[in-house]
Amino acid sequence: MNNLDNLKLQRVVMEVFGGCNYTCQMCPQSNPGRGSNFTRKMSLKNFEKILDDLTPKYGSPQINLEGSGEPTMAKDLDLYIAAVKKRNLKCFMYCNGARLNGDFMKRVVDAGIDFIRISVIGYNKDLYKKWMNIDNFELILNNIK
């Protein structure tokens, strides 16, 4: 009997987009950076195949859209979320929040995202800019609101 036969996963982390719109000083992707083969978007077809291979064989894991890349860089992120929700799975996302506004944010919410965590390093504008290497503190606060 294979040790994986009875494995039931609780969470699966899937990086749908390997690139990022930030160059945070603490991120290993920023310095020295990742090669171009790591900064691409996973195709929706491959994403759905992985989801289908996971369930029901390995249970009903929560799907986290994250990694070293920024998931909101995928312009069609709502389609990935919808694919997760179509399979009755929870969908979480960890992101920097810079693109979470307007129609894009509406599509993400309407697709059924269950949880969004926004990474904010620095409790004020100056520290945010120092650590995140971009002056988006006010943008992120407005997007959260």
ChimeraX attribute file (.defattr): number of C-alpha atoms within 10 A of each C-alpha:
attribute: neighborCount
match mode: 1-to-1
recipient: residues
	/A:1	5
	/A:2	6
	/A:3	6
	/A:4	9
	/A:5	9
	/A:6	11
	/A:7	11
	/A:8	15
	/A:9	14
	/A:10	11
	/A:11	15
	/A:12	16
	/A:13	14
	/A:14	17
	/A:15	21
	/A:16	26
	/A:17	24
	/A:18	23
	/A:19	26
	/A:20	19
	/A:21	13
	/A:22	16
	/A:23	16
	/A:24	19
	/A:25	13
	/A:26	12
	/A:27	14
	/A:28	12
	/A:29	20
	/A:30	15
	/A:31	11
	/A:32	8
	/A:33	13
	/A:34	15
	/A:35	11
	/A:36	9
	/A:37	9
	/A:38	16
	/A:39	19
	/A:40	17
	/A:41	18
	/A:42	16
	/A:43	12
	/A:44	15
	/A:45	10
	/A:46	11
	/A:47	17
	/A:48	15
	/A:49	11
	/A:50	12
	/A:51	20
	/A:52	14
	/A:53	11
	/A:54	16
	/A:55	15
	/A:56	12
	/A:57	14
	/A:58	15
	/A:59	15
	/A:60	19
	/A:61	20
	/A:62	18
	/A:63	20
	/A:64	21
	/A:65	24
	/A:66	20
	/A:67	17
	/A:68	18
	/A:69	24
	/A:70	26
	/A:71	27
	/A:72	27
	/A:73	19
	/A:74	17
	/A:75	12
	/A:76	14
	/A:77	21
	/A:78	21
	/A:79	15
	/A:80	24
	/A:81	26
	/A:82	20
	/A:83	20
	/A:84	24
	/A:85	17
	/A:86	11
	/A:87	14
	/A:88	12
	/A:89	19
	/A:90	18
	/A:91	24
	/A:92	21
	/A:93	22
	/A:94	18
	/A:95	23
	/A:96	22
	/A:97	23
	/A:98	21
	/A:99	18
	/A:100	22
	/A:101	17
	/A:102	9
	/A:103	9
	/A:104	16
	/A:105	17
	/A:106	12
	/A:107	19
	/A:108	22
	/A:109	17
	/A:110	12
	/A:111	20
	/A:112	18
	/A:113	19
	/A:114	15
	/A:115	13
	/A:116	18
	/A:117	11
	/A:118	15
	/A:119	13
	/A:120	18
	/A:121	16
	/A:122	14
	/A:123	9
	/A:124	11
	/A:125	13
	/A:126	14
	/A:127	15
	/A:128	19
	/A:129	16
	/A:130	14
	/A:131	16
	/A:132	22
	/A:133	15
	/A:134	15
	/A:135	14
	/A:136	17
	/A:137	21
	/A:138	12
	/A:139	15
	/A:140	19
	/A:141	12
	/A:142	13
	/A:143	15
	/A:144	12
	/A:145	7
